């Protein structure tokens, strides 16, 4: 490894992990897709420190994708049940 690579690695920060967000959507929104987000989020830093920069970026992008999917599905389900519950209350 040359000196330029070492300097850039030491000053470069790992990509966003999305770990906190993935855990929260797993708990409150949609567990299966949230777990996929957690798995990818846990790979970001390990790949970065193994100097697999492309793998770290890919893991970060996948964690973001699954976190957003989990949130969207959870939100839609909660909205659906809210509308369904409100419709039943209005009908009585």
PDB file with one MODEL, atoms N, CA, C and O in Angstrom:
MODEL        1
ATOM      1  N   UNK A   1       0.852  -1.171   0.000  1.00  0.00           N
ATOM      2  CA  UNK A   1       0.000   0.000   0.000  1.00  0.00           C
ATOM      3  C   UNK A   1       0.891   1.223   0.000  1.00  0.00           C
ATOM      4  O   UNK A   1       1.860   1.288   0.756  1.00  0.00           O
ATOM      5  N   UNK A   2       0.575   2.184  -0.833  1.00  0.00           N
ATOM      6  CA  UNK A   2       1.404   3.382  -0.880  1.00  0.00           C
ATOM      7  C   UNK A   2       0.941   4.395   0.165  1.00  0.00           C
ATOM      8  O   UNK A   2      -0.109   4.230   0.786  1.00  0.00           O
ATOM      9  N   UNK A   3       1.724   5.424   0.344  1.00  0.00           N
ATOM     10  CA  UNK A   3       1.467   6.403   1.390  1.00  0.00           C
ATOM     11  C   UNK A   3       0.179   7.188   1.134  1.00  0.00           C
ATOM     12  O   UNK A   3      -0.524   7.531   2.083  1.00  0.00           O
ATOM     13  N   UNK A   4      -0.144   7.478  -0.134  1.00  0.00           N
ATOM     14  CA  UNK A   4      -1.362   8.218  -0.461  1.00  0.00           C
ATOM     15  C   UNK A   4      -2.611   7.437  -0.063  1.00  0.00           C
ATOM     16  O   UNK A   4      -3.571   8.012   0.451  1.00  0.00           O
ATOM     17  N   UNK A   5      -2.595   6.136  -0.299  1.00  0.00           N
ATOM     18  CA  UNK A   5      -3.744   5.301   0.058  1.00  0.00           C
ATOM     19  C   UNK A   5      -3.930   5.285   1.565  1.00  0.00           C
ATOM     20  O   UNK A   5      -5.058   5.368   2.052  1.00  0.00           O
ATOM     21  N   UNK A   6      -2.832   5.178   2.310  1.00  0.00           N
ATOM     22  CA  UNK A   6      -2.907   5.159   3.764  1.00  0.00           C
ATOM     23  C   UNK A   6      -3.483   6.472   4.294  1.00  0.00           C
ATOM     24  O   UNK A   6      -4.327   6.454   5.190  1.00  0.00           O
ATOM     25  N   UNK A   7      -3.052   7.577   3.769  1.00  0.00           N
ATOM     26  CA  UNK A   7      -3.538   8.873   4.220  1.00  0.00           C
ATOM     27  C   UNK A   7      -5.021   9.012   3.919  1.00  0.00           C
ATOM     28  O   UNK A   7      -5.776   9.480   4.770  1.00  0.00           O
ATOM     29  N   UNK A   8      -5.457   8.613   2.721  1.00  0.00           N
ATOM     30  CA  UNK A   8      -6.867   8.756   2.372  1.00  0.00           C
ATOM     31  C   UNK A   8      -7.734   7.832   3.214  1.00  0.00           C
ATOM     32  O   UNK A   8      -8.856   8.202   3.560  1.00  0.00           O
ATOM     33  N   UNK A   9      -7.251   6.643   3.555  1.00  0.00           N
ATOM     34  CA  UNK A   9      -8.029   5.734   4.396  1.00  0.00           C
ATOM     35  C   UNK A   9      -8.157   6.299   5.803  1.00  0.00           C
ATOM     36  O   UNK A   9      -9.227   6.223   6.407  1.00  0.00           O
ATOM     37  N   UNK A  10      -7.078   6.865   6.330  1.00  0.00           N
ATOM     38  CA  UNK A  10      -7.108   7.381   7.692  1.00  0.00           C
ATOM     39  C   UNK A  10      -7.997   8.606   7.824  1.00  0.00           C
ATOM     40  O   UNK A  10      -8.560   8.843   8.893  1.00  0.00           O
ATOM     41  N   UNK A  11      -8.133   9.385   6.763  1.00  0.00           N
ATOM     42  CA  UNK A  11      -8.957  10.590   6.832  1.00  0.00           C
ATOM     43  C   UNK A  11     -10.386  10.340   6.354  1.00  0.00           C
ATOM     44  O   UNK A  11     -11.268  11.158   6.613  1.00  0.00           O
ATOM     45  N   UNK A  12     -10.626   9.252   5.676  1.00  0.00           N
ATOM     46  CA  UNK A  12     -11.953   8.947   5.146  1.00  0.00           C
ATOM     47  C   UNK A  12     -12.843   8.384   6.254  1.00  0.00           C
ATOM     48  O   UNK A  12     -12.388   7.619   7.104  1.00  0.00           O
ATOM     49  N   UNK A  13     -14.110   8.774   6.229  1.00  0.00           N
ATOM     50  CA  UNK A  13     -15.068   8.264   7.203  1.00  0.00           C
ATOM     51  C   UNK A  13     -15.898   7.167   6.554  1.00  0.00           C
ATOM     52  O   UNK A  13     -16.142   7.206   5.347  1.00  0.00           O
ATOM     53  N   UNK A  14     -16.340   6.179   7.349  1.00  0.00           N
ATOM     54  CA  UNK A  14     -17.202   5.137   6.782  1.00  0.00           C
ATOM     55  C   UNK A  14     -18.550   5.716   6.360  1.00  0.00           C
ATOM     56  O   UNK A  14     -18.981   6.737   6.896  1.00  0.00           O
ATOM     57  N   UNK A  15     -19.214   5.072   5.409  1.00  0.00           N
ATOM     58  CA  UNK A  15     -20.558   5.532   5.021  1.00  0.00           C
ATOM     59  C   UNK A  15     -21.539   5.389   6.185  1.00  0.00           C
ATOM     60  O   UNK A  15     -21.276   4.666   7.146  1.00  0.00           O
ATOM     61  N   UNK A  16     -22.646   6.072   6.089  1.00  0.00           N
ATOM     62  CA  UNK A  16     -23.694   5.984   7.118  1.00  0.00           C
ATOM     63  C   UNK A  16     -24.144   4.539   7.246  1.00  0.00           C
ATOM     64  O   UNK A  16     -24.366   3.860   6.243  1.00  0.00           O
ATOM     65  N   UNK A  17     -24.280   4.066   8.487  1.00  0.00           N
ATOM     66  CA  UNK A  17     -24.639   2.658   8.694  1.00  0.00           C
ATOM     67  C   UNK A  17     -26.142   2.408   8.648  1.00  0.00           C
ATOM     68  O   UNK A  17     -26.560   1.323   8.243  1.00  0.00           O
ATOM     69  N   UNK A  18     -26.952   3.355   9.040  1.00  0.00           N
ATOM     70  CA  UNK A  18     -28.404   3.194   9.119  1.00  0.00           C
ATOM     71  C   UNK A  18     -28.816   2.194  10.205  1.00  0.00           C
ATOM     72  O   UNK A  18     -29.941   1.694  10.179  1.00  0.00           O
ATOM     73  N   UNK A  19     -27.933   1.898  11.150  1.00  0.00           N
ATOM     74  CA  UNK A  19     -28.226   0.886  12.164  1.00  0.00           C
ATOM     75  C   UNK A  19     -29.344   1.320  13.111  1.00  0.00           C
ATOM     76  O   UNK A  19     -30.271   0.550  13.361  1.00  0.00           O
ATOM     77  N   UNK A  20     -29.269   2.524  13.633  1.00  0.00           N
ATOM     78  CA  UNK A  20     -30.297   2.997  14.569  1.00  0.00           C
ATOM     79  C   UNK A  20     -31.658   3.025  13.890  1.00  0.00           C
ATOM     80  O   UNK A  20     -32.653   2.566  14.453  1.00  0.00           O
ATOM     81  N   UNK A  21     -31.696   3.563  12.683  1.00  0.00           N
ATOM     82  CA  UNK A  21     -32.957   3.648  11.944  1.00  0.00           C
ATOM     83  C   UNK A  21     -33.521   2.254  11.653  1.00  0.00           C
ATOM     84  O   UNK A  21     -34.727   2.029  11.759  1.00  0.00           O
ATOM     85  N   UNK A  22     -32.642   1.329  11.288  1.00  0.00           N
ATOM     86  CA  UNK A  22     -33.083  -0.037  10.987  1.00  0.00           C
ATOM     87  C   UNK A  22     -33.669  -0.715  12.216  1.00  0.00           C
ATOM     88  O   UNK A  22     -34.677  -1.416  12.127  1.00  0.00           O
ATOM     89  N   UNK A  23     -33.037  -0.503  13.356  1.00  0.00           N
ATOM     90  CA  UNK A  23     -33.549  -1.094  14.602  1.00  0.00           C
ATOM     91  C   UNK A  23     -34.919  -0.512  14.945  1.00  0.00           C
ATOM     92  O   UNK A  23     -35.833  -1.240  15.330  1.00  0.00           O
ATOM     93  N   UNK A  24     -35.050   0.799  14.804  1.00  0.00           N
ATOM     94  CA  UNK A  24     -36.331   1.442  15.132  1.00  0.00           C
ATOM     95  C   UNK A  24     -37.463   0.979  14.218  1.00  0.00           C
ATOM     96  O   UNK A  24     -38.564   0.701  14.693  1.00  0.00           O
ATOM     97  N   UNK A  25     -37.206   0.893  12.916  1.00  0.00           N
ATOM     98  CA  UNK A  25     -38.287   0.437  12.030  1.00  0.00           C
ATOM     99  C   UNK A  25     -38.578  -1.045  12.242  1.00  0.00           C
ATOM    100  O   UNK A  25     -39.704  -1.487  12.014  1.00  0.00           O
ATOM    101  N   UNK A  26     -37.592  -1.812  12.671  1.00  0.00           N
ATOM    102  CA  UNK A  26     -37.851  -3.217  12.990  1.00  0.00           C
ATOM    103  C   UNK A  26     -38.790  -3.334  14.182  1.00  0.00           C
ATOM    104  O   UNK A  26     -39.681  -4.183  14.203  1.00  0.00           O
ATOM    105  N   UNK A  27     -38.583  -2.477  15.169  1.00  0.00           N
ATOM    106  CA  UNK A  27     -39.420  -2.516  16.365  1.00  0.00           C
ATOM    107  C   UNK A  27     -40.818  -1.968  16.134  1.00  0.00           C
ATOM    108  O   UNK A  27     -41.793  -2.508  16.656  1.00  0.00           O
ATOM    109  N   UNK A  28     -40.920  -0.895  15.353  1.00  0.00           N
ATOM    110  CA  UNK A  28     -42.193  -0.184  15.270  1.00  0.00           C
ATOM    111  C   UNK A  28     -42.932  -0.323  13.946  1.00  0.00           C
ATOM    112  O   UNK A  28     -44.104   0.045  13.868  1.00  0.00           O
ATOM    113  N   UNK A  29     -42.296  -0.834  12.914  1.00  0.00           N
ATOM    114  CA  UNK A  29     -42.960  -0.847  11.606  1.00  0.00           C
ATOM    115  C   UNK A  29     -43.099  -2.251  11.033  1.00  0.00           C
ATOM    116  O   UNK A  29     -44.173  -2.848  11.099  1.00  0.00           O
ATOM    117  N   UNK A  30     -42.038  -2.767  10.483  1.00  0.00           N
ATOM    118  CA  UNK A  30     -42.127  -4.033   9.751  1.00  0.00           C
ATOM    119  C   UNK A  30     -40.875  -4.857  10.030  1.00  0.00           C
ATOM    120  O   UNK A  30     -39.807  -4.577   9.487  1.00  0.00           O
ATOM    121  N   UNK A  31     -41.009  -5.857  10.865  1.00  0.00           N
ATOM    122  CA  UNK A  31     -39.870  -6.627  11.343  1.00  0.00           C
ATOM    123  C   UNK A  31     -39.049  -7.300  10.239  1.00  0.00           C
ATOM    124  O   UNK A  31     -37.827  -7.152  10.252  1.00  0.00           O
ATOM    125  N   UNK A  32     -39.636  -8.025   9.290  1.00  0.00           N
ATOM    126  CA  UNK A  32     -38.798  -8.752   8.321  1.00  0.00           C
ATOM    127  C   UNK A  32     -37.889  -7.844   7.486  1.00  0.00           C
ATOM    128  O   UNK A  32     -36.707  -8.146   7.316  1.00  0.00           O
ATOM    129  N   UNK A  33     -38.416  -6.759   6.974  1.00  0.00           N
ATOM    130  CA  UNK A  33     -37.605  -5.859   6.159  1.00  0.00           C
ATOM    131  C   UNK A  33     -36.644  -5.053   7.027  1.00  0.00           C
ATOM    132  O   UNK A  33     -35.558  -4.687   6.577  1.00  0.00           O
ATOM    133  N   UNK A  34     -37.037  -4.776   8.261  1.00  0.00           N
ATOM    134  CA  UNK A  34     -36.151  -4.090   9.190  1.00  0.00           C
ATOM    135  C   UNK A  34     -34.929  -4.934   9.523  1.00  0.00           C
ATOM    136  O   UNK A  34     -33.828  -4.406   9.683  1.00  0.00           O
ATOM    137  N   UNK A  35     -35.122  -6.240   9.628  1.00  0.00           N
ATOM    138  CA  UNK A  35     -34.003  -7.140   9.888  1.00  0.00           C
ATOM    139  C   UNK A  35     -33.030  -7.124   8.717  1.00  0.00           C
ATOM    140  O   UNK A  35     -31.815  -7.146   8.916  1.00  0.00           O
ATOM    141  N   UNK A  36     -33.554  -7.085   7.509  1.00  0.00           N
ATOM    142  CA  UNK A  36     -32.669  -6.978   6.337  1.00  0.00           C
ATOM    143  C   UNK A  36     -31.859  -5.691   6.412  1.00  0.00           C
ATOM    144  O   UNK A  36     -30.688  -5.674   6.033  1.00  0.00           O
ATOM    145  N   UNK A  37     -32.467  -4.618   6.895  1.00  0.00           N
ATOM    146  CA  UNK A  37     -31.749  -3.360   7.083  1.00  0.00           C
ATOM    147  C   UNK A  37     -30.673  -3.485   8.145  1.00  0.00           C
ATOM    148  O   UNK A  37     -29.569  -2.968   7.972  1.00  0.00           O
ATOM    149  N   UNK A  38     -30.980  -4.168   9.247  1.00  0.00           N
ATOM    150  CA  UNK A  38     -30.002  -4.351  10.322  1.00  0.00           C
ATOM    151  C   UNK A  38     -28.810  -5.167   9.837  1.00  0.00           C
ATOM    152  O   UNK A  38     -27.662  -4.834  10.133  1.00  0.00           O
ATOM    153  N   UNK A  39     -29.079  -6.228   9.096  1.00  0.00           N
ATOM    154  CA  UNK A  39     -27.997  -7.078   8.589  1.00  0.00           C
ATOM    155  C   UNK A  39     -27.060  -6.266   7.698  1.00  0.00           C
ATOM    156  O   UNK A  39     -25.840  -6.337   7.846  1.00  0.00           O
ATOM    157  N   UNK A  40     -27.626  -5.503   6.784  1.00  0.00           N
ATOM    158  CA  UNK A  40     -26.786  -4.680   5.901  1.00  0.00           C
ATOM    159  C   UNK A  40     -26.083  -3.567   6.669  1.00  0.00           C
ATOM    160  O   UNK A  40     -24.930  -3.247   6.379  1.00  0.00           O
ATOM    161  N   UNK A  41     -26.764  -2.979   7.641  1.00  0.00           N
ATOM    162  CA  UNK A  41     -26.160  -1.910   8.434  1.00  0.00           C
ATOM    163  C   UNK A  41     -24.957  -2.429   9.224  1.00  0.00           C
ATOM    164  O   UNK A  41     -23.967  -1.719   9.397  1.00  0.00           O
ATOM    165  N   UNK A  42     -25.051  -3.653   9.692  1.00  0.00           N
ATOM    166  CA  UNK A  42     -23.943  -4.210  10.471  1.00  0.00           C
ATOM    167  C   UNK A  42     -22.726  -4.519   9.602  1.00  0.00           C
ATOM    168  O   UNK A  42     -21.628  -4.697  10.128  1.00  0.00           O
ATOM    169  N   UNK A  43     -22.897  -4.584   8.317  1.00  0.00           N
ATOM    170  CA  UNK A  43     -21.790  -4.881   7.404  1.00  0.00           C
ATOM    171  C   UNK A  43     -21.005  -3.641   6.975  1.00  0.00           C
ATOM    172  O   UNK A  43     -19.887  -3.765   6.477  1.00  0.00           O
ATOM    173  N   UNK A  44     -21.567  -2.466   7.159  1.00  0.00           N
ATOM    174  CA  UNK A  44     -20.954  -1.248   6.626  1.00  0.00           C
ATOM    175  C   UNK A  44     -19.562  -1.015   7.209  1.00  0.00           C
ATOM    176  O   UNK A  44     -18.584  -0.934   6.465  1.00  0.00           O
ATOM    177  N   UNK A  45     -19.467  -0.909   8.517  1.00  0.00           N
ATOM    178  CA  UNK A  45     -18.175  -0.585   9.124  1.00  0.00           C
ATOM    179  C   UNK A  45     -17.167  -1.716   8.990  1.00  0.00           C
ATOM    180  O   UNK A  45     -15.979  -1.466   8.785  1.00  0.00           O
ATOM    181  N   UNK A  46     -17.630  -2.963   9.103  1.00  0.00           N
ATOM    182  CA  UNK A  46     -16.675  -4.075   8.981  1.00  0.00           C
ATOM    183  C   UNK A  46     -16.072  -4.113   7.581  1.00  0.00           C
ATOM    184  O   UNK A  46     -14.883  -4.395   7.429  1.00  0.00           O
ATOM    185  N   UNK A  47     -16.869  -3.835   6.570  1.00  0.00           N
ATOM    186  CA  UNK A  47     -16.326  -3.805   5.204  1.00  0.00           C
ATOM    187  C   UNK A  47     -15.428  -2.587   4.993  1.00  0.00           C
ATOM    188  O   UNK A  47     -14.411  -2.668   4.305  1.00  0.00           O
ATOM    189  N   UNK A  48     -15.809  -1.469   5.586  1.00  0.00           N
ATOM    190  CA  UNK A  48     -14.988  -0.267   5.453  1.00  0.00           C
ATOM    191  C   UNK A  48     -13.607  -0.491   6.063  1.00  0.00           C
ATOM    192  O   UNK A  48     -12.593  -0.176   5.442  1.00  0.00           O
ATOM    193  N   UNK A  49     -13.569  -1.038   7.285  1.00  0.00           N
ATOM    194  CA  UNK A  49     -12.285  -1.228   7.952  1.00  0.00           C
ATOM    195  C   UNK A  49     -11.489  -2.391   7.376  1.00  0.00           C
ATOM    196  O   UNK A  49     -10.294  -2.519   7.643  1.00  0.00           O
ATOM    197  N   UNK A  50     -12.142  -3.237   6.587  1.00  0.00           N
ATOM    198  CA  UNK A  50     -11.431  -4.271   5.830  1.00  0.00           C
ATOM    199  C   UNK A  50     -10.959  -3.708   4.489  1.00  0.00           C
ATOM    200  O   UNK A  50     -10.441  -4.442   3.647  1.00  0.00           O
ATOM    201  N   UNK A  51     -11.141  -2.401   4.297  1.00  0.00           N
ATOM    202  CA  UNK A  51     -10.742  -1.653   3.096  1.00  0.00           C
ATOM    203  C   UNK A  51     -11.520  -2.066   1.849  1.00  0.00           C
ATOM    204  O   UNK A  51     -11.045  -1.915   0.723  1.00  0.00           O
ATOM    205  N   UNK A  52     -12.725  -2.588   2.073  1.00  0.00           N
ATOM    206  CA  UNK A  52     -13.645  -2.898   0.980  1.00  0.00           C
ATOM    207  C   UNK A  52     -14.612  -1.716   0.880  1.00  0.00           C
ATOM    208  O   UNK A  52     -15.758  -1.797   1.322  1.00  0.00           O
ATOM    209  N   UNK A  53     -14.129  -0.616   0.289  1.00  0.00           N
ATOM    210  CA  UNK A  53     -14.914   0.617   0.243  1.00  0.00           C
ATOM    211  C   UNK A  53     -16.201   0.457  -0.564  1.00  0.00           C
ATOM    212  O   UNK A  53     -17.264   0.924  -0.156  1.00  0.00           O
ATOM    213  N   UNK A  54     -16.091  -0.201  -1.703  1.00  0.00           N
ATOM    214  CA  UNK A  54     -17.286  -0.406  -2.537  1.00  0.00           C
ATOM    215  C   UNK A  54     -18.308  -1.267  -1.798  1.00  0.00           C
ATOM    216  O   UNK A  54     -19.509  -1.001  -1.863  1.00  0.00           O
ATOM    217  N   UNK A  55     -17.839  -2.290  -1.101  1.00  0.00           N
ATOM    218  CA  UNK A  55     -18.737  -3.143  -0.322  1.00  0.00           C
ATOM    219  C   UNK A  55     -19.405  -2.385   0.800  1.00  0.00           C
ATOM    220  O   UNK A  55     -20.576  -2.622   1.098  1.00  0.00           O
ATOM    221  N   UNK A  56     -18.671  -1.467   1.435  1.00  0.00           N
ATOM    222  CA  UNK A  56     -19.241  -0.650   2.509  1.00  0.00           C
ATOM    223  C   UNK A  56     -20.311   0.281   1.970  1.00  0.00           C
ATOM    224  O   UNK A  56     -21.358   0.457   2.594  1.00  0.00           O
ATOM    225  N   UNK A  57     -20.057   0.873   0.823  1.00  0.00           N
ATOM    226  CA  UNK A  57     -21.043   1.765   0.209  1.00  0.00           C
ATOM    227  C   UNK A  57     -22.284   0.982  -0.205  1.00  0.00           C
ATOM    228  O   UNK A  57     -23.409   1.432   0.010  1.00  0.00           O
ATOM    229  N   UNK A  58     -22.074  -0.188  -0.801  1.00  0.00           N
ATOM    230  CA  UNK A  58     -23.193  -1.040  -1.204  1.00  0.00           C
ATOM    231  C   UNK A  58     -24.026  -1.464   0.015  1.00  0.00           C
ATOM    232  O   UNK A  58     -25.255  -1.442  -0.037  1.00  0.00           O
ATOM    233  N   UNK A  59     -23.361  -1.846   1.099  1.00  0.00           N
ATOM    234  CA  UNK A  59     -24.072  -2.248   2.314  1.00  0.00           C
ATOM    235  C   UNK A  59     -24.870  -1.083   2.890  1.00  0.00           C
ATOM    236  O   UNK A  59     -25.990  -1.268   3.364  1.00  0.00           O
ATOM    237  N   UNK A  60     -24.295   0.116   2.848  1.00  0.00           N
ATOM    238  CA  UNK A  60     -24.989   1.300   3.335  1.00  0.00           C
ATOM    239  C   UNK A  60     -26.230   1.598   2.486  1.00  0.00           C
ATOM    240  O   UNK A  60     -27.295   1.913   3.017  1.00  0.00           O
ATOM    241  N   UNK A  61     -26.080   1.494   1.173  1.00  0.00           N
ATOM    242  CA  UNK A  61     -27.218   1.737   0.276  1.00  0.00           C
ATOM    243  C   UNK A  61     -28.322   0.696   0.490  1.00  0.00           C
ATOM    244  O   UNK A  61     -29.507   1.031   0.481  1.00  0.00           O
ATOM    245  N   UNK A  62     -27.928  -0.562   0.683  1.00  0.00           N
ATOM    246  CA  UNK A  62     -28.921  -1.615   0.936  1.00  0.00           C
ATOM    247  C   UNK A  62     -29.608  -1.412   2.281  1.00  0.00           C
ATOM    248  O   UNK A  62     -30.817  -1.614   2.395  1.00  0.00           O
ATOM    249  N   UNK A  63     -28.851  -1.014   3.296  1.00  0.00           N
ATOM    250  CA  UNK A  63     -29.445  -0.749   4.606  1.00  0.00           C
ATOM    251  C   UNK A  63     -30.464   0.383   4.504  1.00  0.00           C
ATOM    252  O   UNK A  63     -31.549   0.304   5.081  1.00  0.00           O
ATOM    253  N   UNK A  64     -30.113   1.426   3.772  1.00  0.00           N
ATOM    254  CA  UNK A  64     -31.036   2.554   3.578  1.00  0.00           C
ATOM    255  C   UNK A  64     -32.298   2.086   2.858  1.00  0.00           C
ATOM    256  O   UNK A  64     -33.413   2.430   3.252  1.00  0.00           O
ATOM    257  N   UNK A  65     -32.111   1.302   1.802  1.00  0.00           N
ATOM    258  CA  UNK A  65     -33.256   0.820   1.015  1.00  0.00           C
ATOM    259  C   UNK A  65     -34.212   0.009   1.886  1.00  0.00           C
ATOM    260  O   UNK A  65     -35.419   0.252   1.870  1.00  0.00           O
ATOM    261  N   UNK A  66     -33.682  -0.958   2.650  1.00  0.00           N
ATOM    262  CA  UNK A  66     -34.548  -1.818   3.453  1.00  0.00           C
ATOM    263  C   UNK A  66     -35.168  -1.073   4.626  1.00  0.00           C
ATOM    264  O   UNK A  66     -36.269  -1.413   5.060  1.00  0.00           O
ATOM    265  N   UNK A  67     -34.480  -0.067   5.141  1.00  0.00           N
ATOM    266  CA  UNK A  67     -35.050   0.754   6.206  1.00  0.00           C
ATOM    267  C   UNK A  67     -36.238   1.553   5.681  1.00  0.00           C
ATOM    268  O   UNK A  67     -37.273   1.643   6.341  1.00  0.00           O
ATOM    269  N   UNK A  68     -36.087   2.127   4.504  1.00  0.00           N
ATOM    270  CA  UNK A  68     -37.186   2.901   3.910  1.00  0.00           C
ATOM    271  C   UNK A  68     -38.357   1.993   3.540  1.00  0.00           C
ATOM    272  O   UNK A  68     -39.513   2.346   3.771  1.00  0.00           O
ATOM    273  N   UNK A  69     -38.065   0.830   2.969  1.00  0.00           N
ATOM    274  CA  UNK A  69     -39.130  -0.121   2.617  1.00  0.00           C
ATOM    275  C   UNK A  69     -39.892  -0.542   3.869  1.00  0.00           C
ATOM    276  O   UNK A  69     -41.122  -0.577   3.868  1.00  0.00           O
ATOM    277  N   UNK A  70     -39.165  -0.862   4.934  1.00  0.00           N
ATOM    278  CA  UNK A  70     -39.802  -1.275   6.183  1.00  0.00           C
ATOM    279  C   UNK A  70     -40.685  -0.166   6.747  1.00  0.00           C
ATOM    280  O   UNK A  70     -41.804  -0.421   7.192  1.00  0.00           O
ATOM    281  N   UNK A  71     -40.177   1.060   6.727  1.00  0.00           N
ATOM    282  CA  UNK A  71     -40.964   2.185   7.232  1.00  0.00           C
ATOM    283  C   UNK A  71     -42.225   2.381   6.393  1.00  0.00           C
ATOM    284  O   UNK A  71     -43.311   2.574   6.938  1.00  0.00           O
ATOM    285  N   UNK A  72     -42.083   2.331   5.071  1.00  0.00           N
ATOM    286  CA  UNK A  72     -43.225   2.557   4.180  1.00  0.00           C
ATOM    287  C   UNK A  72     -44.299   1.486   4.381  1.00  0.00           C
ATOM    288  O   UNK A  72     -45.486   1.801   4.464  1.00  0.00           O
ATOM    289  N   UNK A  73     -43.883   0.236   4.458  1.00  0.00           N
ATOM    290  CA  UNK A  73     -44.864  -0.847   4.646  1.00  0.00           C
ATOM    291  C   UNK A  73     -45.539  -0.721   6.001  1.00  0.00           C
ATOM    292  O   UNK A  73     -46.756  -0.874   6.105  1.00  0.00           O
ATOM    293  N   UNK A  74     -44.762  -0.445   7.036  1.00  0.00           N
ATOM    294  CA  UNK A  74     -45.343  -0.260   8.364  1.00  0.00           C
ATOM    295  C   UNK A  74     -46.319   0.897   8.394  1.00  0.00           C
ATOM    296  O   UNK A  74     -47.393   0.794   8.986  1.00  0.00           O
ATOM    297  N   UNK A  75     -45.951   2.006   7.754  1.00  0.00           N
ATOM    298  CA  UNK A  75     -46.827   3.171   7.708  1.00  0.00           C
ATOM    299  C   UNK A  75     -48.129   2.858   6.982  1.00  0.00           C
ATOM    300  O   UNK A  75     -49.205   3.242   7.440  1.00  0.00           O
ATOM    301  N   UNK A  76     -48.037   2.166   5.859  1.00  0.00           N
ATOM    302  CA  UNK A  76     -49.234   1.805   5.087  1.00  0.00           C
ATOM    303  C   UNK A  76     -50.143   0.880   5.898  1.00  0.00           C
ATOM    304  O   UNK A  76     -51.362   1.053   5.892  1.00  0.00           O
ATOM    305  N   UNK A  77     -49.569  -0.086   6.584  1.00  0.00           N
ATOM    306  CA  UNK A  77     -50.371  -1.010   7.398  1.00  0.00           C
ATOM    307  C   UNK A  77     -51.059  -0.263   8.538  1.00  0.00           C
ATOM    308  O   UNK A  77     -52.246  -0.467   8.792  1.00  0.00           O
ATOM    309  N   UNK A  78     -50.313   0.599   9.222  1.00  0.00           N
ATOM    310  CA  UNK A  78     -50.898   1.373  10.317  1.00  0.00           C
ATOM    311  C   UNK A  78     -51.996   2.289   9.789  1.00  0.00           C
ATOM    312  O   UNK A  78     -53.047   2.415  10.416  1.00  0.00           O
ATOM    313  N   UNK A  79     -51.771   2.922   8.661  1.00  0.00           N
ATOM    314  CA  UNK A  79     -52.776   3.784   8.050  1.00  0.00           C
ATOM    315  C   UNK A  79     -54.025   2.985   7.673  1.00  0.00           C
ATOM    316  O   UNK A  79     -55.148   3.431   7.910  1.00  0.00           O
ATOM    317  N   UNK A  80     -53.824   1.815   7.092  1.00  0.00           N
ATOM    318  CA  UNK A  80     -54.946   0.958   6.700  1.00  0.00           C
ATOM    319  C   UNK A  80     -55.787   0.575   7.916  1.00  0.00           C
ATOM    320  O   UNK A  80     -57.013   0.691   7.889  1.00  0.00           O
ATOM    321  N   UNK A  81     -55.131   0.119   8.979  1.00  0.00           N
ATOM    322  CA  UNK A  81     -55.872  -0.265  10.177  1.00  0.00           C
ATOM    323  C   UNK A  81     -56.527   0.936  10.841  1.00  0.00           C
ATOM    324  O   UNK A  81     -57.597   0.805  11.435  1.00  0.00           O
ATOM    325  N   UNK A  82     -55.900   2.105  10.749  1.00  0.00           N
ATOM    326  CA  UNK A  82     -56.511   3.308  11.291  1.00  0.00           C
ATOM    327  C   UNK A  82     -57.778   3.678  10.541  1.00  0.00           C
ATOM    328  O   UNK A  82     -58.787   4.030  11.152  1.00  0.00           O
ATOM    329  N   UNK A  83     -57.727   3.599   9.224  1.00  0.00           N
ATOM    330  CA  UNK A  83     -58.907   3.902   8.405  1.00  0.00           C
ATOM    331  C   UNK A  83     -59.990   2.863   8.649  1.00  0.00           C
ATOM    332  O   UNK A  83     -61.167   3.201   8.771  1.00  0.00           O
ATOM    333  N   UNK A  84     -59.592   1.602   8.721  1.00  0.00           N
ATOM    334  CA  UNK A  84     -60.544   0.526   8.973  1.00  0.00           C
ATOM    335  C   UNK A  84     -61.209   0.704  10.337  1.00  0.00           C
ATOM    336  O   UNK A  84     -62.422   0.539  10.462  1.00  0.00           O
ATOM    337  N   UNK A  85     -60.426   1.036  11.350  1.00  0.00           N
ATOM    338  CA  UNK A  85     -60.976   1.245  12.689  1.00  0.00           C
ATOM    339  C   UNK A  85     -61.873   2.457  12.755  1.00  0.00           C
ATOM    340  O   UNK A  85     -62.910   2.429  13.419  1.00  0.00           O
ATOM    341  N   UNK A  86     -61.486   3.529  12.072  1.00  0.00           N
ATOM    342  CA  UNK A  86     -62.307   4.735  12.054  1.00  0.00           C
ATOM    343  C   UNK A  86     -63.623   4.478  11.325  1.00  0.00           C
ATOM    344  O   UNK A  86     -64.671   4.983  11.728  1.00  0.00           O
ATOM    345  N   UNK A  87     -63.565   3.695  10.256  1.00  0.00           N
ATOM    346  CA  UNK A  87     -64.774   3.354   9.516  1.00  0.00           C
ATOM    347  C   UNK A  87     -65.744   2.548  10.348  1.00  0.00           C
ATOM    348  O   UNK A  87     -66.957   2.732  10.251  1.00  0.00           O
ATOM    349  N   UNK A  88     -65.228   1.672  11.151  1.00  0.00           N
ATOM    350  CA  UNK A  88     -66.090   0.867  12.032  1.00  0.00           C
ATOM    351  C   UNK A  88     -66.707   1.726  13.135  1.00  0.00           C
ATOM    352  O   UNK A  88     -67.862   1.525  13.510  1.00  0.00           O
ATOM    353  N   UNK A  89     -65.930   2.689  13.657  1.00  0.00           N
ATOM    354  CA  UNK A  89     -66.479   3.569  14.701  1.00  0.00           C
ATOM    355  C   UNK A  89     -67.567   4.462  14.120  1.00  0.00           C
ATOM    356  O   UNK A  89     -68.578   4.709  14.777  1.00  0.00           O
ATOM    357  N   UNK A  90     -67.377   4.941  12.919  1.00  0.00           N
ATOM    358  CA  UNK A  90     -68.350   5.832  12.300  1.00  0.00           C
ATOM    359  C   UNK A  90     -69.623   5.082  11.932  1.00  0.00           C
ATOM    360  O   UNK A  90     -70.694   5.684  11.861  1.00  0.00           O
ATOM    361  N   UNK A  91     -69.520   3.784  11.699  1.00  0.00           N
ATOM    362  CA  UNK A  91     -70.663   2.986  11.295  1.00  0.00           C
ATOM    363  C   UNK A  91     -71.600   2.659  12.450  1.00  0.00           C
ATOM    364  O   UNK A  91     -72.751   2.295  12.210  1.00  0.00           O
ATOM    365  N   UNK A  92     -71.149   2.776  13.686  1.00  0.00           N
ATOM    366  CA  UNK A  92     -71.998   2.458  14.827  1.00  0.00           C
ATOM    367  C   UNK A  92     -72.709   3.619  15.364  1.00  0.00           C
ATOM    368  O   UNK A  92     -73.461   3.491  16.329  1.00  0.00           O
TER     369      UNK A  92
ENDMDL
END
